[in-house]
Amino acid sequence: MEMNPKLGEAVMATLAVACAENEGFQVVTEFPELHGELIGTPREAILKACLEEPRGSGETSGRQIAEFLVYRRCNVASVTAGSITALKSERDVLVEFREQLEKLATTLPSVIHSEEALKKELDDRVRRGTLKP
């Protein structure tokens, strides 16, 4: 018996989130185009997120900017489990980073419904030097 691909994606995503949560981690992916919508989705909402067409809230946030910078602009080839674990000791720096991203988000249009339009705006800012990865 074959499983519906959307349902299979929901099952696998739920398992990935559950495993990550069990270890105190969050899910990351090297394939943001494929799995990016599910990153940060609570476990109980994964099935709905997989079965429905993706629809952004339209609100621009610091989290979206962080995802853009990390998933689309950073070379994570040298990142190791140890270096990720070491970030726990850098909480103050991470809090400051997040605060700066939230400030930056206020300089963007408050509503961008198109993920492509948001990517273009952030790419343009990186090229102009007003958003540094």
N, CA and C atoms as a LAMMPS dump frame, in Angstrom:
ITEM: TIMESTEP
0
ITEM: NUMBER OF ATOMS
399
ITEM: BOX BOUNDS ff ff ff
-5.0000000000000000e+02 5.0000000000000000e+02
-5.0000000000000000e+02 5.0000000000000000e+02
-5.0000000000000000e+02 5.0000000000000000e+02
ITEM: ATOMS id mol type element x y z
1 1 1 N 0.834 -1.17 0
2 1 2 C 0 0 0
3 1 3 C 0.886 1.243 0
4 2 1 N 0.553 2.192 -0.836
5 2 2 C 1.34 3.399 -0.991
6 2 3 C 0.712 4.548 -0.206
7 3 1 N 1.562 5.348 0.449
8 3 2 C 1.075 6.485 1.228
9 3 3 C 1.052 7.737 0.35
10 4 1 N 0.045 8.557 0.527
11 4 2 C -0.032 9.829 -0.158
12 4 3 C 1.223 10.641 0.176
13 5 1 N 1.894 11.224 -0.824
14 5 2 C 3.144 11.961 -0.567
15 5 3 C 2.984 13.1 0.443
16 6 1 N 1.872 13.809 0.4
17 6 2 C 1.65 14.909 1.36
18 6 3 C 1.537 14.366 2.78
19 7 1 N 0.826 13.266 2.929
20 7 2 C 0.678 12.649 4.242
21 7 3 C 2.029 12.11 4.718
22 8 1 N 2.796 11.52 3.803
23 8 2 C 4.135 11.037 4.14
24 8 3 C 5.033 12.167 4.61
25 9 1 N 4.947 13.316 3.937
26 9 2 C 5.731 14.478 4.342
27 9 3 C 5.338 14.92 5.748
28 10 1 N 4.041 14.913 6.031
29 10 2 C 3.563 15.308 7.356
30 10 3 C 4.065 14.346 8.427
31 11 1 N 4.021 13.05 8.141
32 11 2 C 4.494 12.046 9.1
33 11 3 C 5.984 12.24 9.363
34 12 1 N 6.779 12.374 8.308
35 12 2 C 8.226 12.522 8.469
36 12 3 C 8.58 13.829 9.184
37 13 1 N 7.873 14.901 8.852
38 13 2 C 8.136 16.184 9.514
39 13 3 C 7.793 16.105 10.993
40 14 1 N 6.684 15.454 11.317
41 14 2 C 6.293 15.294 12.719
42 14 3 C 7.341 14.492 13.48
43 15 1 N 7.841 13.418 12.867
44 15 2 C 8.888 12.623 13.503
45 15 3 C 10.171 13.439 13.708
46 16 1 N 10.536 14.231 12.705
47 16 2 C 11.747 15.051 12.809
48 16 3 C 11.622 16.056 13.948
49 17 1 N 10.464 16.711 14.041
50 17 2 C 10.246 17.694 15.107
51 17 3 C 10.265 17.003 16.466
52 18 1 N 9.585 15.868 16.573
53 18 2 C 9.552 15.142 17.843
54 18 3 C 10.955 14.713 18.279
55 19 1 N 11.756 14.22 17.346
56 19 2 C 13.133 13.816 17.663
57 19 3 C 13.966 15.017 18.106
58 20 1 N 13.836 16.113 17.382
59 20 2 C 14.592 17.321 17.727
60 20 3 C 14.177 17.84 19.105
61 21 1 N 12.879 17.907 19.353
62 21 2 C 12.389 18.389 20.647
63 21 3 C 12.875 17.488 21.777
64 22 1 N 12.914 16.188 21.539
65 22 2 C 13.363 15.238 22.548
66 22 3 C 14.803 15.524 22.982
67 23 1 N 15.615 16.015 22.055
68 23 2 C 17.016 16.314 22.344
69 23 3 C 17.253 17.78 22.69
70 24 1 N 16.169 18.578 22.696
71 24 2 C 16.318 20.002 23
72 24 3 C 16.788 20.831 21.822
73 25 1 N 16.592 20.322 20.615
74 25 2 C 17.027 21.02 19.41
75 25 3 C 15.823 21.506 18.614
76 26 1 N 16.113 22.195 17.518
77 26 2 C 15.091 22.589 16.56
78 26 3 C 15.477 22.004 15.215
79 27 1 N 14.499 21.783 14.371
80 27 2 C 14.753 21.214 13.056
81 27 3 C 15.352 22.279 12.151
82 28 1 N 16.392 21.902 11.416
83 28 2 C 16.964 22.745 10.36
84 28 3 C 17.023 21.891 9.11
85 29 1 N 17.154 22.534 7.979
86 29 2 C 17.185 21.774 6.727
87 29 3 C 18.161 22.401 5.754
88 30 1 N 18.77 21.555 4.965
89 30 2 C 19.615 22.061 3.885
90 30 3 C 18.798 22.251 2.616
91 31 1 N 17.498 21.963 2.684
92 31 2 C 16.602 22.099 1.548
93 31 3 C 15.443 23.036 1.89
94 32 1 N 15.711 24.337 2.113
95 32 2 C 14.637 25.244 2.528
96 32 3 C 13.522 25.376 1.502
97 33 1 N 13.823 25.199 0.227
98 33 2 C 12.772 25.287 -0.788
99 33 3 C 11.772 24.15 -0.614
100 34 1 N 12.268 23.006 -0.13
101 34 2 C 11.433 21.828 0.037
102 34 3 C 10.729 21.813 1.389
103 35 1 N 11.473 22.11 2.449
104 35 2 C 10.943 21.954 3.794
105 35 3 C 10.842 23.262 4.572
106 36 1 N 11.182 24.375 3.952
107 36 2 C 11.257 25.645 4.66
108 36 3 C 9.985 26.072 5.351
109 37 1 N 8.821 25.742 4.759
110 37 2 C 7.555 26.166 5.364
111 37 3 C 7.309 25.48 6.693
112 38 1 N 7.902 24.334 6.907
113 38 2 C 7.636 23.563 8.121
114 38 3 C 8.55 23.939 9.279
115 39 1 N 9.628 24.657 9.001
116 39 2 C 10.545 25.043 10.061
117 39 3 C 9.818 25.998 10.995
118 40 1 N 9.839 25.69 12.259
119 40 2 C 9.168 26.518 13.248
120 40 3 C 7.686 26.215 13.409
121 41 1 N 7.16 25.284 12.616
122 41 2 C 5.752 24.915 12.741
123 41 3 C 5.593 24.004 13.95
124 42 1 N 4.662 24.328 14.863
125 42 2 C 4.453 23.429 16.008
126 42 3 C 4.024 22.047 15.535
127 43 1 N 4.398 21.03 16.288
128 43 2 C 4.129 19.642 15.904
129 43 3 C 2.658 19.414 15.589
130 44 1 N 1.771 19.986 16.401
131 44 2 C 0.341 19.754 16.205
132 44 3 C -0.214 20.441 14.956
133 45 1 N 0.553 21.339 14.36
134 45 2 C 0.077 22.052 13.175
135 45 3 C 0.71 21.545 11.882
136 46 1 N 1.598 20.565 11.971
137 46 2 C 2.331 20.094 10.786
138 46 3 C 1.4 19.472 9.758
139 47 1 N 0.49 18.626 10.182
140 47 2 C -0.411 17.972 9.228
141 47 3 C -1.181 19.013 8.431
142 48 1 N -1.738 19.983 9.116
143 48 2 C -2.492 21.048 8.443
144 48 3 C -1.578 21.816 7.484
145 49 1 N -0.347 22.122 7.922
146 49 2 C 0.589 22.875 7.085
147 49 3 C 0.965 22.1 5.822
148 50 1 N 1.056 20.772 5.926
149 50 2 C 1.406 19.948 4.766
150 50 3 C 0.245 19.811 3.79
151 51 1 N -0.956 19.736 4.306
152 51 2 C -2.114 19.475 3.45
153 51 3 C -2.677 20.735 2.813
154 52 1 N -2.491 21.883 3.452
155 52 2 C -3.009 23.128 2.892
156 52 3 C -1.933 23.819 2.073
157 53 1 N -2.367 24.653 1.152
158 53 2 C -1.419 25.459 0.391
159 53 3 C -0.756 26.467 1.33
160 54 1 N 0.553 26.69 1.201
161 54 2 C 1.219 27.64 2.088
162 54 3 C 0.649 29.044 1.909
163 55 1 N 0.408 29.675 3.027
164 55 2 C -0.127 31.034 3.024
165 55 3 C 0.562 31.808 4.128
166 56 1 N 1.36 32.771 3.79
167 56 2 C 2.026 33.571 4.799
168 56 3 C 1.08 34.55 5.444
169 57 1 N 1.441 34.974 6.649
170 57 2 C 0.619 35.955 7.344
171 57 3 C 0.748 37.314 6.673
172 58 1 N 1.84 37.492 5.946
173 58 2 C 2.077 38.774 5.304
174 58 3 C 2.864 39.718 6.186
175 59 1 N 2.934 39.436 7.481
176 59 2 C 3.659 40.312 8.389
177 59 3 C 5.147 40.016 8.305
178 60 1 N 5.941 41.072 8.18
179 60 2 C 7.382 40.923 8.1
180 60 3 C 7.945 40.905 9.513
181 61 1 N 8.772 39.88 9.813
182 61 2 C 9.308 39.749 11.168
183 61 3 C 10.813 39.539 11.142
184 62 1 N 11.409 39.725 12.298
185 62 2 C 12.828 39.451 12.45
186 62 3 C 13.145 37.996 12.198
187 63 1 N 12.199 37.119 12.525
188 63 2 C 12.409 35.692 12.292
189 63 3 C 12.54 35.399 10.795
190 64 1 N 11.717 36.044 9.976
191 64 2 C 11.817 35.843 8.534
192 64 3 C 13.175 36.306 8.027
193 65 1 N 13.653 37.417 8.553
194 65 2 C 14.955 37.928 8.131
195 65 3 C 16.053 36.959 8.554
196 66 1 N 15.958 36.426 9.78
197 66 2 C 16.952 35.454 10.247
198 66 3 C 16.949 34.214 9.365
199 67 1 N 15.764 33.713 9.021
200 67 2 C 15.68 32.541 8.14
201 67 3 C 16.296 32.848 6.788
202 68 1 N 16.032 34.038 6.268
203 68 2 C 16.608 34.437 4.987
204 68 3 C 18.136 34.423 5.081
205 69 1 N 18.669 35.051 6.125
206 69 2 C 20.117 35.134 6.261
207 69 3 C 20.755 33.765 6.442
208 70 1 N 20.181 32.946 7.31
209 70 2 C 20.795 31.659 7.617
210 70 3 C 20.607 30.661 6.482
211 71 1 N 19.383 30.518 5.994
212 71 2 C 19.103 29.465 5.018
213 71 3 C 19.497 29.828 3.6
214 72 1 N 19.566 31.105 3.298
215 72 2 C 19.821 31.473 1.905
216 72 3 C 21.129 32.221 1.683
217 73 1 N 21.766 32.681 2.759
218 73 2 C 22.964 33.487 2.586
219 73 3 C 24.2 32.965 3.306
220 74 1 N 24.036 32.092 4.28
221 74 2 C 25.182 31.625 5.056
222 74 3 C 25.705 30.301 4.509
223 75 1 N 27.004 30.182 4.489
224 75 2 C 27.635 28.912 4.128
225 75 3 C 27.801 28.133 5.424
226 76 1 N 26.979 27.128 5.609
227 76 2 C 26.992 26.371 6.854
228 76 3 C 27.821 25.086 6.745
229 77 1 N 28.65 25.005 5.723
230 77 2 C 29.435 23.794 5.498
231 77 3 C 30.358 23.472 6.673
232 78 1 N 30.851 24.491 7.37
233 78 2 C 31.788 24.232 8.468
234 78 3 C 31.105 24.186 9.834
235 79 1 N 29.79 24.292 9.869
236 79 2 C 29.073 24.23 11.133
237 79 3 C 29.045 22.783 11.621
238 80 1 N 29.365 22.612 12.893
239 80 2 C 29.355 21.279 13.492
240 80 3 C 28.364 21.255 14.65
241 81 1 N 28.045 20.076 15.116
242 81 2 C 27.161 19.943 16.279
243 81 3 C 27.785 20.667 17.474
244 82 1 N 29.088 20.577 17.603
245 82 2 C 29.782 21.248 18.71
246 82 3 C 29.665 22.761 18.641
247 83 1 N 29.792 23.312 17.435
248 83 2 C 29.7 24.774 17.322
249 83 3 C 28.278 25.261 17.568
250 84 1 N 27.296 24.443 17.2
251 84 2 C 25.904 24.81 17.483
252 84 3 C 25.653 24.761 18.99
253 85 1 N 26.164 23.728 19.645
254 85 2 C 26.016 23.602 21.092
255 85 3 C 26.699 24.761 21.803
256 86 1 N 27.842 25.189 21.288
257 86 2 C 28.576 26.298 21.898
258 86 3 C 27.782 27.606 21.87
259 87 1 N 26.838 27.716 20.937
260 87 2 C 26.025 28.931 20.864
261 87 3 C 25.191 29.145 22.121
262 88 1 N 24.895 28.075 22.847
263 88 2 C 24.119 28.217 24.082
264 88 3 C 24.787 29.171 25.065
265 89 1 N 26.124 29.203 25.055
266 89 2 C 26.84 30.096 25.967
267 89 3 C 26.858 31.54 25.466
268 90 1 N 26.362 31.769 24.278
269 90 2 C 26.354 33.109 23.678
270 90 3 C 24.953 33.719 23.697
271 91 1 N 24.177 33.443 24.727
272 91 2 C 22.785 33.89 24.77
273 91 3 C 22.639 35.393 24.632
274 92 1 N 23.488 36.164 25.318
275 92 2 C 23.375 37.625 25.251
276 92 3 C 23.558 38.129 23.825
277 93 1 N 24.527 37.556 23.119
278 93 2 C 24.782 37.945 21.734
279 93 3 C 23.596 37.567 20.855
280 94 1 N 23.042 36.376 21.079
281 94 2 C 21.893 35.941 20.288
282 94 3 C 20.666 36.807 20.551
283 95 1 N 20.469 37.223 21.798
284 95 2 C 19.351 38.117 22.124
285 95 3 C 19.535 39.448 21.406
286 96 1 N 20.741 39.977 21.428
287 96 2 C 21.024 41.243 20.733
288 96 3 C 20.807 41.099 19.226
289 97 1 N 21.246 39.975 18.663
290 97 2 C 21.063 39.702 17.236
291 97 3 C 19.578 39.707 16.896
292 98 1 N 18.798 39.005 17.698
293 98 2 C 17.349 38.952 17.446
294 98 3 C 16.712 40.338 17.569
295 99 1 N 17.129 41.114 18.563
296 99 2 C 16.589 42.472 18.721
297 99 3 C 16.907 43.326 17.499
298 100 1 N 18.121 43.188 16.974
299 100 2 C 18.504 43.957 15.791
300 100 3 C 17.695 43.528 14.571
301 101 1 N 17.421 42.223 14.456
302 101 2 C 16.598 41.748 13.345
303 101 3 C 15.174 42.288 13.45
304 102 1 N 14.636 42.341 14.656
305 102 2 C 13.284 42.883 14.843
306 102 3 C 13.253 44.366 14.476
307 103 1 N 14.306 45.104 14.84
308 103 2 C 14.385 46.519 14.441
309 103 3 C 14.438 46.639 12.919
310 104 1 N 15.245 45.794 12.301
311 104 2 C 15.36 45.802 10.843
312 104 3 C 14.013 45.488 10.194
313 105 1 N 13.276 44.556 10.779
314 105 2 C 11.966 44.186 10.227
315 105 3 C 11.024 45.393 10.199
316 106 1 N 11.171 46.299 11.147
317 106 2 C 10.288 47.482 11.165
318 106 3 C 10.605 48.437 10.02
319 107 1 N 11.776 48.294 9.397
320 107 2 C 12.122 49.171 8.272
321 107 3 C 11.617 48.625 6.941
322 108 1 N 11.132 47.38 6.959
323 108 2 C 10.576 46.766 5.751
324 108 3 C 9.081 47.069 5.684
325 109 1 N 8.496 46.928 4.501
326 109 2 C 7.043 47.072 4.435
327 109 3 C 6.4 46.118 5.446
328 110 1 N 5.395 46.598 6.166
329 110 2 C 4.828 45.802 7.254
330 110 3 C 4.104 44.555 6.748
331 111 1 N 3.65 44.575 5.504
332 111 2 C 2.953 43.414 4.959
333 111 3 C 3.52 43.087 3.586
334 112 1 N 4.079 41.887 3.471
335 112 2 C 4.543 41.37 2.182
336 112 3 C 3.994 39.957 2.096
337 113 1 N 2.95 39.762 1.305
338 113 2 C 2.32 38.45 1.227
339 113 3 C 3.099 37.47 0.368
340 114 1 N 3.862 37.954 -0.568
341 114 2 C 4.594 37.075 -1.472
342 114 3 C 5.977 36.777 -0.905
343 115 1 N 6.271 35.489 -0.714
344 115 2 C 7.589 35.078 -0.242
345 115 3 C 8.664 35.529 -1.234
346 116 1 N 8.356 35.46 -2.524
347 116 2 C 9.313 35.898 -3.55
348 116 3 C 9.592 37.397 -3.435
349 117 1 N 8.549 38.185 -3.178
350 117 2 C 8.736 39.636 -3.034
351 117 3 C 9.601 39.945 -1.818
352 118 1 N 9.395 39.207 -0.726
353 118 2 C 10.217 39.412 0.467
354 118 3 C 11.669 39.045 0.178
355 119 1 N 11.899 37.909 -0.485
356 119 2 C 13.267 37.503 -0.837
357 119 3 C 13.935 38.567 -1.706
358 120 1 N 13.183 39.098 -2.677
359 120 2 C 13.737 40.116 -3.566
360 120 3 C 14.113 41.366 -2.781
361 121 1 N 13.243 41.802 -1.89
362 121 2 C 13.516 42.988 -1.068
363 121 3 C 14.766 42.77 -0.22
364 122 1 N 14.888 41.61 0.412
365 122 2 C 16.053 41.335 1.25
366 122 3 C 17.315 41.199 0.408
367 123 1 N 17.223 40.547 -0.754
368 123 2 C 18.378 40.463 -1.664
369 123 3 C 18.835 41.852 -2.096
370 124 1 N 17.873 42.711 -2.435
371 124 2 C 18.209 44.079 -2.839
372 124 3 C 18.922 44.823 -1.709
373 125 1 N 18.453 44.645 -0.489
374 125 2 C 19.096 45.312 0.649
375 125 3 C 20.503 44.783 0.891
376 126 1 N 20.714 43.488 0.688
377 126 2 C 22.062 42.932 0.832
378 126 3 C 22.971 43.556 -0.224
379 127 1 N 22.494 43.648 -1.469
380 127 2 C 23.3 44.241 -2.543
381 127 3 C 23.625 45.714 -2.265
382 128 1 N 22.674 46.456 -1.701
383 128 2 C 22.894 47.87 -1.398
384 128 3 C 23.717 48.071 -0.134
385 129 1 N 23.883 46.993 0.647
386 129 2 C 24.656 47.115 1.882
387 129 3 C 23.835 47.558 3.071
388 130 1 N 22.516 47.597 2.942
389 130 2 C 21.679 48.005 4.06
390 130 3 C 21.197 46.815 4.873
391 131 1 N 21.529 45.612 4.453
392 131 2 C 21.257 44.391 5.2
393 131 3 C 22.48 43.535 5.054
394 132 1 N 23.188 43.337 6.118
395 132 2 C 24.444 42.587 6.053
396 132 3 C 24.239 41.178 6.573
397 133 1 N 24.551 40.15 5.75
398 133 2 C 24.426 38.77 6.222
399 133 3 C 25.512 38.427 7.221
